[in-house]
Amino acid sequence: MRHHLQTSFLVLGLLHPYTLIQAASPSSDEHKDLKPCTIYNPSNGNFYDLNTIRVHPLENHKKTHKDDRIESWHVRGWDYGLNFTMNFCAPVIEDLSKEEVEGVKGDAVKNISAFYRAGDKTYSIGQASAEPFFRGHKLILNYTNGSPCGEEPSRLSTRTGKEHDRDKGKGDEDREDDDDRNSHKPRRKSTLISFICDRDSLAPKAHISFIGASSDQCTYFFEARSMAACGGVIAAQQSLSPGSVFGIIALIAAAVYLLGGIAYQRTVMHQRGWKQLPNYTLWAGIFGFLKDLFIILTSSCARFIPRRRGYNRLPTSGRGRRDDEANGLIDSYDEEY
C-alpha cells in the first residue's frame, strides 16, 4: 500500500499547475520574435509597445475608433522658428505625394515619418522605422534618410557655450565637414526621439517636445512623454490565452481528483472495478438520471415524427361495404331459423 501511495503522490507532483503554467509562459528565445514597434528590456523584464501612440490612416475619411486622431502628431519648435509633424513607427497620415519634398522622390515620399515646412518647401527628417532600441536606460526611436542636409539657411540651434567656442577654431571637425560636403553621397536629415514614462491619465497619449537640432541641421532631437514608455507585461507573445490557462487548471484539478480518488479507493477501501472511482454511487445516480431524462425526451418527441401509412389504413370501396351489409342480413336470417 505504501508503494501505491508513493506512486500516486509522484504523479500528482508531476501534474502540479505551476509546472504547466511555467512551461506555457514565453521563453527568452521568443523575445526575438516581437511584433513591429515593440521591444523587450532585459534589464527590468518589461515589454514596450509603441503601437498605442501610432496614428493610423483614416478609413474612408472616417475614424475607426472614437479616440483615433485625424492627423499626425504636431510639435512646436518655439524659438527655432519651425513646426514639425511626425508619427511613431509609421509614415505620417498626411498626403505628401502632391508636394515636392526636397531630395525625396518616388515611393520614398509615402514612407516619411517626420517632416517640416519652411516657406513653400517641405523637408523630410526621416523615413519610417519600427525598431525602437535602448541606449542605456533610454528608449530611443531613430528615423534616417531624410532630405539632404545643407540646403536651407542656418537656424538657431540649442548648443552650449563650449560648442560655440569649439566651432570658432579650424580643426579636425571642420576638415571632416569639408570632406562630407565634397563627398558624392550627401548627408541626410535624421530624427532621434527619446521616450519618457508619463503615467498622467489626464494627458493625451503622447506629449512631444522639440529639444534642438545639430549645428548643420542634419539631426533633430525630440522628447516624447507617454504611458507607452512605461512598459508592462507582454500580451501578444503569450502562448496561451487566459481562457486556455483556466482550462488547463480545470483539467489538472479533474486529473488530481480522479487519480487521487482511485488511489484512495484501491489502497484504503480495497475497491475494484468501477467502484474504485471516487464517489462512484453519486456519479452512477447522475448517469441514471440523465439516461432516464434522455428516454423521456426522446419518447415525447417521437410522436411528432410523421409515420408512413400502410395498407391497413386504406379506405374500403363501396362494393366492400355492400358485401358486409349483405353478409350481416344473411347471418341474422340464419339465426332466426
PyMOL commands that set and color helices and strands:
alter all, ss='L'
color gray80, all
select helices_A, chain A and resi 2-14+17-24+28-33+50-53+78-80+106-111+161-168+172-182+227-230+242-267+273-276+280-302+311-313+318-336
alter helices_A, ss='H'
color red, helices_A
select strands_A, chain A and resi 38-41+46-49+73-76+83-86+114-118+121-124+133-135+138-143+190-197+206-213+219-226
alter strands_A, ss='S'
color yellow, strands_A
deselect
rebuild
show_as cartoon
